[in-house]
Amino acid sequence: MTNKEKYRQLCETEESKIPLFQQYWWMETVCKDKQWDVLLCEQNGRLVGALPYLHGRKFGLSYILQPELTQFSGPWVNPSLDFDSQIPVLDDLARKLEGLHVTLYCQKFSPEVTNWLPFYWRGFRQTTRYTYRFDPLESLDTLMAKAQPQRRKRMELLRQECTLDRQVGAKEFAAFHNEYYLRKSGHNLLSPTTVERVCTTALDHGNALLYGLRDSHGNLQVADFVVFDRMCAHSLMSGMAPNAPRNSTTLLFWHLIDNLYGRTATFDFEGSMDPGIEQFFRSFGATQTPLHCIYHSRIPWGEKLLHL
């Protein structure tokens, strides 16, 4: 049995404990037409650790990087293990990763993975990234009570202008998303085919919401795609019409948060290091949350190549 076959079985039996972005079905979806594999750690015939990864080769260089639309990957360790027992599992995964001898490596670890020492011991390096979270995710009334009165008033006025659509189609969203990015930056790193495939698969699994706001003529003004499991929801993709009403994105987020309350424990805005985006997410009153970005290069200019 291959590692991937073992991992598929693990995900089916430990589904509630393995985060969505590390699930077998997610890796199959976002790595379509690409190569992915998984490192495993076994103790007494029991799988206690795993590290799924996307790998490839370009310009003669081998690499392991984040798959598209995957906010974190890296190691998973069975949460039933105490801290001391987790150390040898992480070290085993780091050793096996080191043994792949790839030219470039870069993965963002889940915010729940706070210990990267075994990777440091083996020569891997780290930088800190940030996201913003409601953790725990509270009721909308509780969260809105913390918002500024002026913001609450604007939301009520906007509710009268826009209609919530809880069933935006994946195909419509893929085109809307593509038009938004072409208009915004002249290019879109995500093809409409990829966006539609990921949306459709996640919705079919019951692990996603695809909501939008429409004007009085039925035109889509803003839309947002959120994936979630029992542990956390992640705002993954969004789009906006050229003349969308001001604050419509904020209103849509509140609708999504309201519908996710009770389904998941945490809401992650998928924070950005971009100052403007960071300020927008922070304005909701969410908590800044660090996560480790772990990288390694076997060539002197590898770090610059990773940025590219």
C-alpha positions in Angstrom: 0.0 0.0 0.0 1.4 3.4 -1.0 1.7 6.3 1.4 -1.1 8.1 -0.4 -3.4 5.1 0.0 -2.6 4.9 3.7 -3.2 8.6 4.0 -6.5 8.4 2.3 -7.6 5.8 4.9 -6.2 8.0 7.7 -8.3 10.9 6.5 -11.4 8.8 6.4 -10.9 7.6 10.0 -9.4 10.8 11.5 -11.5 13.2 9.4 -12.5 15.5 12.3 -8.9 15.8 13.4 -7.1 16.5 10.1 -7.6 20.1 8.8 -9.5 20.6 5.5 -6.4 21.9 3.6 -4.6 18.7 4.5 -7.4 16.3 3.6 -6.8 13.7 0.9 -9.8 15.0 -1.2 -8.6 18.6 -1.0 -5.0 17.7 -2.2 -6.5 15.7 -5.0 -8.6 18.7 -6.1 -6.1 21.5 -5.9 -3.2 19.3 -7.3 -5.1 18.1 -10.4 -2.7 17.5 -13.2 0.2 18.0 -10.8 2.2 15.7 -8.5 1.6 15.4 -4.8 2.6 12.9 -2.2 2.7 12.5 1.6 5.3 11.6 4.3 4.0 9.4 7.1 5.2 8.7 10.6 4.1 5.4 12.1 4.5 4.2 15.7 3.6 0.6 16.6 1.6 0.2 13.4 -0.3 3.4 14.0 -0.1 6.5 11.8 0.6 9.5 14.2 2.0 12.1 11.8 1.7 13.1 8.2 3.0 15.8 5.8 1.3 16.1 2.5 3.1 18.1 -0.2 3.0 19.3 -3.8 6.2 18.6 -5.6 7.5 19.4 -9.1 10.4 20.4 -11.3 11.0 23.6 -13.2 14.1 24.9 -15.0 15.9 21.8 -13.8 15.1 22.6 -10.1 13.0 20.4 -7.9 10.6 22.1 -5.5 7.9 21.6 -2.8 5.5 24.6 -2.5 2.0 25.4 -1.4 -0.7 24.2 -3.8 -3.0 26.8 -5.2 -5.8 27.9 -2.8 -4.2 26.1 0.1 -3.6 28.5 2.9 -1.4 26.1 4.9 0.0 22.6 4.7 3.0 21.2 6.5 2.9 18.6 9.3 -0.1 17.1 11.0 0.4 15.3 14.3 -2.3 13.4 16.1 -3.7 15.8 18.7 -4.0 13.0 21.2 -0.2 13.1 21.6 1.3 15.3 24.4 4.0 17.8 23.6 6.9 15.5 24.5 5.5 12.8 22.2 5.0 15.2 19.4 8.7 16.1 19.2 9.9 12.7 17.7 7.0 12.7 15.3 7.9 16.1 13.9 11.6 15.2 13.9 10.8 12.1 11.8 8.8 14.1 9.3 11.5 16.7 9.1 14.2 14.0 8.5 12.1 12.4 5.8 11.5 15.8 4.2 15.2 16.5 4.3 15.8 13.2 2.6 13.9 14.2 -0.5 16.8 16.6 -1.3 14.6 19.1 -3.2 16.2 22.3 -4.3 13.5 24.6 -2.9 11.1 24.0 -0.1 8.4 26.4 1.3 5.3 25.6 3.3 3.1 27.6 5.6 2.2 25.6 8.7 -1.2 25.7 10.3 -1.5 28.3 13.1 -2.1 25.3 15.4 1.4 24.0 14.7 3.5 26.2 17.1 6.5 24.0 17.4 8.9 24.0 14.4 12.1 23.2 16.4 12.8 19.8 14.8 12.8 21.5 11.4 15.2 24.2 12.8 17.5 21.5 14.0 17.7 20.1 10.5 18.6 23.4 8.8 15.2 24.7 7.8 14.5 28.4 8.3 11.4 30.3 9.4 9.6 33.6 8.9 6.3 34.6 10.6 3.2 35.4 8.6 -0.1 36.7 10.1 -3.8 36.1 9.6 -6.8 37.4 11.5 -9.3 35.2 13.2 -12.5 35.1 15.3 -11.4 32.4 17.7 -13.7 31.3 19.0 -16.4 32.2 16.5 -19.2 33.9 18.5 -22.8 34.8 17.5 -23.3 37.6 15.1 -25.0 39.7 17.7 -22.0 39.3 20.0 -19.5 40.2 17.3 -21.6 43.1 16.0 -21.9 44.6 19.5 -18.1 45.1 19.4 -18.3 46.9 16.1 -18.5 50.7 15.9 -22.1 52.1 16.0 -21.5 53.9 12.7 -20.5 50.7 11.0 -23.6 48.9 12.3 -25.8 51.7 10.9 -24.2 51.5 7.5 -24.8 47.7 7.4 -28.5 48.2 8.1 -28.8 50.7 5.3 -27.0 48.5 2.9 -29.2 45.5 3.7 -32.1 47.5 2.1 -30.1 47.9 -1.1 -28.8 44.4 -1.7 -30.3 40.9 -1.6 -28.3 38.0 -0.2 -27.9 35.0 -2.6 -26.9 31.8 -0.8 -26.7 29.7 -3.9 -24.3 31.5 -6.3 -23.3 29.0 -9.0 -19.6 27.8 -9.2 -19.5 28.7 -13.0 -20.9 32.2 -12.4 -18.5 32.8 -9.6 -15.5 31.6 -11.6 -16.3 34.1 -14.4 -17.0 36.9 -11.8 -13.8 36.2 -10.0 -11.8 36.2 -13.2 -13.3 39.4 -14.4 -12.5 41.0 -11.1 -8.8 40.1 -11.1 -8.3 41.0 -14.8 -9.9 44.4 -14.1 -7.8 44.8 -10.9 -4.4 43.7 -12.0 -4.5 42.7 -15.6 -4.0 39.0 -14.9 -5.4 36.2 -12.8 -3.1 33.4 -11.5 -6.1 31.2 -11.0 -7.8 29.9 -14.2 -11.7 29.9 -14.2 -11.5 26.1 -14.7 -9.5 25.7 -11.4 -11.8 28.1 -9.5 -15.0 26.3 -10.7 -13.5 22.8 -10.0 -12.5 23.7 -6.4 -15.8 25.4 -5.7 -17.8 22.5 -7.1 -15.8 19.9 -5.2 -15.9 21.7 -1.9 -19.6 22.4 -2.2 -20.3 18.8 -3.1 -18.4 17.7 0.1 -20.6 20.0 2.2 -17.4 22.0 3.2 -18.1 25.3 1.5 -20.4 28.3 1.2 -20.6 30.5 -1.9 -22.6 33.6 -1.2 -23.2 36.8 -3.0 -25.0 40.1 -2.8 -27.2 41.2 -5.8 -28.6 44.6 -6.7 -32.3 45.2 -7.5 -31.7 44.0 -11.1 -30.2 40.7 -10.0 -26.7 41.6 -10.9 -24.0 40.1 -8.7 -22.1 42.9 -6.8 -19.8 41.0 -4.5 -19.3 37.2 -3.9 -17.2 35.2 -1.5 -16.2 31.5 -1.4 -15.6 30.1 2.1 -14.4 26.6 3.0 -14.8 25.1 6.4 -14.7 22.1 8.6 -15.5 21.6 12.3 -12.4 23.4 13.4 -12.1 26.4 11.1 -13.7 28.4 8.2 -11.5 30.2 5.7 -12.4 33.0 3.4 -10.7 31.8 0.3 -11.8 33.7 -2.8 -13.8 36.8 -3.5 -14.8 39.1 -6.3 -16.4 42.5 -6.7 -18.3 44.3 -9.5 -16.9 47.7 -10.7 -19.5 49.8 -9.1 -20.4 47.6 -6.1 -21.9 49.6 -3.2 -19.5 50.7 -0.5 -19.2 48.3 2.4 -20.9 45.5 0.5 -17.9 43.2 1.1 -18.2 43.9 4.8 -21.9 43.1 4.8 -21.3 39.8 2.9 -18.7 38.8 5.5 -21.2 39.3 8.3 -23.8 37.2 6.4 -21.2 34.4 6.1 -20.1 34.6 9.7 -23.8 34.5 10.8 -24.4 31.3 8.8 -21.1 29.6 9.9 -21.8 30.1 13.6 -22.5 26.7 15.2 -20.9 24.9 12.2 -17.3 25.6 13.0 -15.2 26.8 15.9 -13.1 29.6 14.2 -13.4 32.0 11.3 -10.2 32.9 9.5 -10.1 36.0 7.3 -7.0 34.6 5.6 -5.0 37.7 6.5 -2.6 39.3 4.1 0.7 41.0 4.7 -0.5 43.8 2.3 -1.2 46.9 4.5 -4.6 47.7 3.0 -5.9 44.2 3.2 -4.5 43.8 6.7 -6.2 46.9 7.9 -9.6 45.8 6.4 -9.5 42.4 8.2 -8.3 44.0 11.4 -11.2 46.4 11.4 -13.7 43.6 12.1 -12.2 43.2 15.5 -10.6 39.8 14.7 -7.5 38.7 16.5 -4.1 38.8 14.8 -2.8 35.2 14.7 0.8 34.2 13.7 1.7 31.2 11.6 5.1 29.7 10.7 6.3 29.8 7.1 9.1 27.3 6.8 11.5 27.2 4.0 14.8 25.8 2.8 17.0 26.3 -0.2 20.0 24.3 -1.5 21.1 27.1 -3.8 22.4 30.6 -2.7 19.7 32.6 -4.6 16.9 30.2 -3.6 15.1 32.7 -1.4 14.7 35.2 -4.2 13.4 32.4 -6.4 10.9 31.5 -3.8 9.5 35.0 -3.8 9.1 34.8 -7.6 
